[in-house]
Amino acid sequence: MIIPSGAFWSGETLRDRLQTLINPFVPERVDCAAYTLAIGPEIYVSPNDQVTDPSSVTVRKLADGEGFTMPPGQFALLLTEETVSVPADGLAFISIRAKTKFRGLVNVSGFHVDPGYRGQLTFAVFNAGPVPIHLKRGQPIFLIWYANLDRETTFKKEGALRKGIDPELINAVSGELQSFASLSKKIKDVDKTLGDRVHAIEKEQTYSRVVGAIILAIVLGLGVSWLKDSLTSHAAQTAPSVSAPSTSRK
């Protein structure tokens, strides 16, 4: 079958040609004029503020059907289950299924696959939603379209079959990602800590005022008592003495 240059492959053409271009190929994964790829055996999810040592987070291996979560505001690298080949006279385009996008998962990697490419694809994604996104290995969430070039090109990818997530990609994004969600949580934590400290200071000031008032009352009481005793003693000392009348015999 000759496909005009610049034309996208139909579902029928995908069924016919992808058997030699995508491995493993599942005919039921042909979705209109696209093919659906699944999450594969390796992932990397950027650490949030709950991780003790963000620099220690690296690629994670997934068993068949094993699940994982992407916290809100976090970045991830997701490897496809399938190996993909693009012929020298073709070009492929990639995206994420709409129902997964609606949950907040955004593709931030490239949107095409070069002629001559062979290997697994690594999708760079970002959770732009307000809640964690739950995913698992084998879940079909990626779409790939094929189109023809006007001729077979010599400007194509060369080299061995690409497998796994490239460590250089991890090095470029490793470390804690300061997402809006984590920053909001930190602000709330700081606000609570400051509120607790202000409340503690207010309690200490109240206690100090009460103790000060008691001490002042005691001092005033002692002062009044001393003053009263002093006045009484002074009055006794300065009062004129009264002598008894003398009696004389005549």
C-alpha positions as CSV (number, residue, x, y, z in Angstrom):
1,M,0.0,0.0,0.0
2,I,1.4,3.4,-1.0
3,I,0.6,6.2,1.5
4,P,0.8,9.8,0.3
5,S,3.5,11.9,1.9
6,G,2.4,13.9,4.9
7,A,-0.6,11.6,5.4
8,F,-1.3,10.0,8.8
9,W,-1.7,6.3,8.9
10,S,-5.2,5.0,9.3
11,G,-6.3,2.4,11.8
12,E,-6.2,-0.3,9.0
13,T,-2.6,0.7,8.1
14,L,-1.6,0.7,11.7
15,R,-2.9,-2.9,12.1
16,D,-0.9,-3.9,9.0
17,R,2.4,-2.2,9.6
18,L,2.8,-1.9,13.4
19,Q,3.2,-5.6,13.8
20,T,6.8,-5.2,12.8
21,L,7.3,-1.7,14.3
22,I,5.9,-2.1,17.8
23,N,6.8,-5.0,20.2
24,P,4.7,-6.3,21.8
25,F,1.9,-5.4,19.4
26,V,-1.7,-5.8,20.5
27,P,-4.2,-5.3,17.7
28,E,-6.9,-4.2,20.2
29,R,-4.7,-1.2,21.1
30,V,-5.3,0.5,17.8
31,D,-7.5,3.5,18.7
32,C,-8.9,5.1,15.6
33,A,-5.8,6.5,13.8
34,A,-3.5,6.0,16.9
35,Y,-2.0,3.2,18.9
36,T,-2.1,3.1,22.7
37,L,1.2,2.4,24.5
38,A,1.4,1.2,28.1
39,I,3.5,2.2,31.2
40,G,6.5,0.0,31.3
41,P,9.0,-1.5,33.9
42,E,10.8,1.7,34.9
43,I,9.7,5.0,36.4
44,Y,11.2,8.0,38.1
45,V,9.0,10.3,40.3
46,S,10.6,13.5,41.7
47,P,10.8,13.5,45.5
48,N,8.7,15.8,47.5
49,D,9.3,17.3,51.0
50,Q,8.3,14.0,52.7
51,V,11.5,12.4,51.5
52,T,14.4,12.5,53.9
53,D,17.2,12.5,51.3
54,P,15.8,13.7,47.9
55,S,19.2,13.1,46.2
56,S,18.9,9.4,46.9
57,V,15.7,9.0,44.8
58,T,16.4,7.2,41.5
59,V,14.8,4.9,38.9
60,R,12.2,2.5,40.4
61,K,11.6,-0.9,38.9
62,L,8.0,-2.0,38.6
63,A,6.6,-5.6,38.7
64,D,3.7,-6.5,36.4
65,G,0.6,-4.6,37.5
66,E,2.5,-2.8,40.3
67,G,1.0,0.6,41.1
68,F,2.5,4.0,42.1
69,T,1.4,7.5,42.7
70,M,2.4,10.9,41.4
71,P,1.8,13.6,44.1
72,P,0.4,16.9,42.9
73,G,3.0,19.3,41.5
74,Q,5.5,16.5,41.0
75,F,7.5,15.5,37.8
76,A,8.0,12.0,36.5
77,L,9.7,10.0,33.8
78,L,7.6,7.0,32.6
79,L,9.0,4.3,30.3
80,T,6.8,2.6,27.8
81,E,6.3,-1.2,27.9
82,E,6.8,-1.4,24.2
83,T,9.8,-0.9,22.0
84,V,8.9,1.4,19.1
85,S,10.4,1.7,15.6
86,V,9.9,4.6,13.1
87,P,10.8,3.9,9.5
88,A,13.2,6.2,7.6
89,D,10.3,7.5,5.5
90,G,8.0,8.2,8.5
91,L,7.5,10.3,11.6
92,A,5.6,9.6,14.8
93,F,3.8,11.9,17.2
94,I,3.1,11.1,20.8
95,S,0.7,12.3,23.5
96,I,-1.4,11.2,26.5
97,R,-4.9,9.9,26.4
98,A,-7.5,12.6,27.1
99,K,-9.1,10.9,30.2
100,T,-5.7,10.8,31.8
101,K,-5.0,14.4,30.9
102,F,-8.3,15.4,32.5
103,R,-6.9,14.1,35.8
104,G,-4.0,16.6,35.5
105,L,-1.3,14.6,33.9
106,V,0.6,16.7,31.3
107,N,3.1,15.6,28.8
108,V,6.1,17.9,29.0
109,S,8.5,15.9,26.9
110,G,8.9,16.0,23.1
111,F,5.8,15.5,21.0
112,H,7.4,13.5,18.1
113,V,9.6,10.5,17.5
114,D,12.3,10.9,14.8
115,P,12.7,8.8,11.7
116,G,15.0,5.8,12.4
117,Y,14.3,5.7,16.1
118,R,14.3,2.3,17.7
119,G,13.6,1.6,21.4
120,Q,11.4,2.3,24.4
121,L,10.0,5.8,24.7
122,T,10.5,7.9,27.9
123,F,7.6,10.3,28.6
124,A,8.3,13.3,30.8
125,V,5.1,14.1,32.6
126,F,3.9,16.6,35.3
127,N,1.0,16.3,37.7
128,A,-0.7,19.7,37.3
129,G,-3.8,18.5,39.3
130,P,-4.7,19.1,42.9
131,V,-4.6,15.5,44.0
132,P,-2.3,12.5,43.6
133,I,-2.6,10.5,40.4
134,H,-2.6,6.7,40.7
135,L,-1.0,4.7,37.9
136,K,0.3,1.2,37.4
137,R,2.6,-0.8,35.1
138,G,0.7,-2.1,32.0
139,Q,-1.8,0.8,32.1
140,P,-2.4,2.0,28.5
141,I,-2.2,5.8,28.7
142,F,0.1,7.0,25.8
143,L,-0.9,7.5,22.2
144,I,1.3,7.4,19.1
145,W,0.5,8.4,15.6
146,Y,2.5,7.7,12.4
147,A,2.8,9.8,9.3
148,N,4.7,9.5,6.1
149,L,7.5,11.8,4.9
150,D,7.8,12.8,1.2
151,R,10.8,10.5,0.9
152,E,13.1,8.2,2.8
153,T,15.5,10.4,4.7
154,T,19.1,10.1,5.5
155,F,18.6,12.5,8.4
156,K,17.5,9.8,10.8
157,K,18.4,8.4,14.2
158,E,21.1,5.8,14.2
159,G,22.5,3.5,16.8
160,A,21.5,0.6,19.0
161,L,18.1,-0.2,20.4
162,R,17.3,2.2,23.3
163,K,16.2,0.5,26.5
164,G,15.4,1.9,29.9
165,I,15.4,5.4,31.3
166,D,18.6,7.3,30.5
167,P,20.5,8.1,33.7
168,E,21.4,11.5,32.3
169,L,17.7,12.4,32.3
170,I,17.6,11.6,36.1
171,N,20.7,13.7,36.7
172,A,19.1,16.7,35.0
173,V,16.0,16.6,37.3
174,S,17.2,15.0,40.5
175,G,16.5,16.6,43.9
176,E,13.4,17.9,45.5
177,L,11.0,19.7,43.3
178,Q,9.4,22.7,45.1
179,S,5.8,22.3,43.9
180,F,3.0,24.7,44.7
181,A,1.4,22.0,46.9
182,S,4.6,21.5,48.9
183,L,5.2,25.2,49.2
184,S,1.6,25.7,50.4
185,K,2.0,23.0,53.0
186,K,5.3,24.5,54.2
187,I,3.6,27.9,54.5
188,K,0.8,26.4,56.5
189,D,3.3,24.5,58.7
190,V,5.2,27.8,59.4
191,D,2.0,29.6,60.1
192,K,1.0,27.0,62.6
193,T,4.4,27.0,64.2
194,L,4.3,30.8,64.5
195,G,0.8,30.7,65.9
196,D,1.8,28.1,68.5
197,R,4.8,30.2,69.5
198,V,2.7,33.4,69.8
199,H,0.2,31.5,71.9
200,A,3.0,30.2,74.1
201,I,4.4,33.7,74.5
202,E,1.0,35.1,75.4
203,K,0.5,32.3,78.1
204,E,4.0,33.2,79.5
205,Q,3.1,36.9,79.6
206,T,-0.2,36.1,81.3
207,Y,1.6,33.9,83.8
208,S,4.2,36.6,84.4
209,R,1.5,39.3,84.9
210,V,-0.3,37.1,87.4
211,V,2.9,36.3,89.3
212,G,3.9,40.0,89.2
213,A,0.5,41.0,90.5
214,I,0.8,38.5,93.4
215,I,4.3,39.7,94.3
216,L,3.2,43.3,94.1
217,A,0.2,42.6,96.4
218,I,2.5,40.8,98.9
219,V,5.0,43.7,98.8
220,L,2.2,46.3,99.2
221,G,0.7,44.3,102.0
222,L,4.0,44.0,103.8
223,G,4.7,47.7,103.2
224,V,1.3,48.7,104.5
225,S,1.8,46.5,107.6
226,W,5.3,47.9,108.2
227,L,4.0,51.5,107.7
228,K,1.2,50.8,110.1
229,D,3.5,49.4,112.7
230,S,5.9,52.3,112.2
231,L,3.2,54.9,112.7
232,T,1.8,53.1,115.7
233,S,5.3,52.9,117.3
234,H,6.0,56.6,116.5
235,A,2.7,57.7,117.9
236,A,3.4,55.8,121.1
237,Q,6.8,57.4,121.4
238,T,5.6,61.0,120.9
239,A,2.4,60.9,122.9
240,P,2.7,63.1,126.2
241,S,3.0,61.0,129.4
242,V,0.2,61.4,131.9
243,S,1.5,61.3,135.6
244,A,-0.8,60.1,138.4
245,P,-2.1,62.9,140.7
246,S,-0.1,63.3,144.0
247,T,-1.8,63.2,147.4
248,S,-0.5,65.2,150.3
249,R,-1.5,65.3,153.9
250,K,-2.1,68.6,155.6
